[in-house]
Amino acid sequence: MSPVKRLYDRSDTWLRGLSQRSYAAFLGASAGTGVLVVGLMTGELLLVRALTMAFVMFGLECVFGLHQPTDE
């Protein structure tokens, strides 16, 4: 098994073990960080956009929980 596949599997297992709010916080932080990094690479500081994206992703995941599989 390649190291990338092992890293993916370990990360996936860890993320599936998080509560819905913890997962939402992780998702929001990663989305906001992604927007901020892309903004810095283009030479802009997209701090407000990054914070907005983080809050929106956090809120959507907390309310709807679309990315967490259910055991139904």
MOZI-V780812 format. One record per pair of residues at least 12 apart in sequence whose ideal C-beta (glycine too) atoms are under 7 Angstrom apart, sorted by the first residue. I is the first residue (numbers start at 1). J is the second residue. Records with the same first field share a line. If there is no record, write none. Layout:
I: J ; J
This chain:
20: 62 ; 65 ; 68
21: 62
23: 61 ; 68
24: 58 ; 61 ; 62
25: 58
27: 57 ; 58 ; 61 ; 67
28: 54 ; 55 ; 57 ; 58
29: 54
31: 53 ; 54 ; 57
32: 50 ; 51 ; 53 ; 54
35: 49 ; 50 ; 53
36: 50
